[in-house]
Amino acid sequence: MATTYKKAVIPQAVRRAVAAKYGCPPGETVIAKCAYCPTTGHITWFRCSDGRPSAWVHFGLELDHVFPEFLGGPAVAENIVLACKSCNCSKGTKV
């Protein structure tokens, strides 16, 4: 019987750190490029109604672990890049 692997949820603090790494300040939307091909998407980091940075960041590209999560890659901003769905799926668990 094959074992299944359940992906961990990337913490909001890490999602915010990835947004900052890609130059997206709170309350803004920026264009971002796939780490592997020319496909572009966006990052939106919301603000709360009182003006504080929200915990929520929306990515128009997927969060990809450079060193795969499946092989023990950590969910930290330094190990995460943005990738289009096609590139992220084709990379799979490759380093």
C-alpha angles and dihedrals in degrees: 000000000000118000119230126223120221115208115228121238111253107238119247091241089058092046089054091048090052090050090051091046088057092048099256112143122200113281094024141099121216134182115247132189129224110258090230108035140016095269113127133206136158143256121213120189109190130214126221119245089260091056098256118132110269122233088232122092122174120208122199087198128052125263108243126192108227089205099039120253088223089063094046100275110161125241095240128128092247090060097044129083132170117256135175115247092254095053094042092051094045092049092054110159095341118123 
